Every structure is written in C-alpha cells, then in structure tokens.
Amino acid sequence: MTAAGPAGTVRTVLAMRARAGCEQRFEAAWLSAAEEIGRLDGCLRQDLVRDTDDPRSYLIISDWADRELLEAFGRSEHRDRMMRVVRELRESARRQTYQVLYSLRSEEAR
C-alpha cells in the first residue's frame, strides 16, 4: 500500500446525466474543457467515465493538489466559460469532494 501523494490531495466526483441524444456532444465538450483545465495549477488528473448500463450517465472524476486550488477554480470565470457547453448538454449534476487517503495499484498495473 502506498500513500496517494501530498497530504492535501482531493478528488471530486461529479455525477452528470446527459440530455437524450446529446451524449457524443457532451463527451466532446467535456474533452475540450478538460484539456484546458488540465493545464491549470493544481489539476493533477481528470477522467470521464460512462455507466455501462446507462449511456447517458457519466462520472467526471478529477484530482487536485489541494482543496484551495480546487475551490479557486470552482469560483472562477474561467471555469464558467469552459463548462458552459457541458452544462447546456446535461439534465442533472451532483458533486462530491473527497480527501484522497491512499491509492493502490494492482500488480498488473505496475
């Protein structure tokens, strides 16, 4: 078992449901925004995953160096501009933020 990294690392999990028929546009809009967000100070990783049983349901998972940097991004006009299209293509969203305590890699991944 290894520690996840710096003590302040946080992970956000944003559950979103795309509007019917907008799934591909939603994914493309997320990818475009994520490429910009990934260049910001403090953003460590981002993933977009889709529910295997419901192709309109997604999780956006991102790791940030600390909560302060995440919250600064969350309050920024930069975030509003980048995520505008994603917001227009979704019908719902719910966000949770977690402190990363440990991260384990399988033997196969090493």
N, C-alpha and C positions, 0 to 999 in steps of 0.2 A: 504494500500500500504506500502511495506517495501523496504528499500534500498537493493540493491543487495549484499552488502558486502563491503569490503575495497574499497576505492575510486579508486584504481588503477586497479581493475579487468578488464580484457579484454577477449573478446570471438572471436575466429577465426571460420570462416565458410569456409570450403574447399569443393567446388563442384567438384566431380570426376565422370567420366564415365568409367566403367569397359569395358575391351575388351570383345567382344562377346564370350560367353562360359566360361568366367573366373570369373563369379560372386561369386561362392562359394569359390574359391581360394582367390579372392580379400578380401572377408569378413574374412576368416581365417587369412590371412596375416595381415590385419588391427588389428584384435583382438590380435594377438601375439605382434605386435608393441605397441599397446595401453596399454597392461599390463605393459610393460617396461616403457613407457612414463609416466604412472600414478604414478610411484614411484619417478619421478624426482621432485626436488624442484620447487615449483611454479605451478605445474599442479594440477588443482582443480577438473576437470571433463572432460570426453570425451564421445561423443555419435556418433554412426554410424547410420544414417537413410537412408532408401531406398525410392525412389519415388514410390508411389503406382501405377502409370500409366506407369512407365518405369523402370523395374527391373535392368537395367544397370546403372541407375543414382543414385548417393549417395551424401549425405552431411556428412562431418566429422566436428563435432562441438566440440570445446574444450574451456574450461575456464582456464585462467591463472591468478595468483595472481597479476601480473603486466606485462607491455609491455617489460621491460628489460629482465625478465626471459624468456618470450616467444621468444624474438629475440635472446637471447643467445642460447636457444635450437635450433632455426631455423638455426643458423650458425654452429652448432656442427657436428663433425664427427659421434657422437652418433646417431643423427637424420638421417644422410645419411645411416648409416648401418641398422638402424631399418626399415626405409621406403623403402629401395631398392626394395624389392619384390613387395610392393604395387605399386611403380612406374612402374615396369615391367608389371603389370596386368591392367593398366589403359590406356585409349586412350586420355584423356584430364583431365586438372585440372585448377581450378581458386580459388584463396584465397582472402578473405576479412577479415579485423580485425576491431572489434568494441569495444568501451568502454561500459561496462555494466553500465547503469544508474539506472535502477530499475528492480526488479524482483517480480512478483506477483504470489502467489499460490492460486489456487481455494479453495473454502471451502471444497470440497470433498477431496483434497489432504492433507488437514491439519488433 
